[in-house]
Amino acid sequence: MKNKIKVFRAMYDLTQEDLAQAIGVTRQTILAIEKGKYVPSLELAFRIARYFKVNIEEVFTYDEESRTVDEK
């Protein structure tokens, strides 16, 4: 799943730590999501989108190519 968290953080002049504290996760979680190494739960994805006051689809996009063999 691709995301634009880094873009939104830049628009709001936030560090990973700032965003993490605001939504109740660790900075490492934000880093992992931004790098695509961790797919957030639906609840967390909505929390991030709500923080930026946008629809979830504006932050996260499904990437068909990144699916694993087991998911296909």
Secondary structure, DSSP 8 states (H G I E B T S, - for coil): -EE-HHHHHHHTT--HHHHHHHHTS-HHHHHHHHTTS----HHHHHHHHHHHTS-HHHHEE--GGG--GGG-
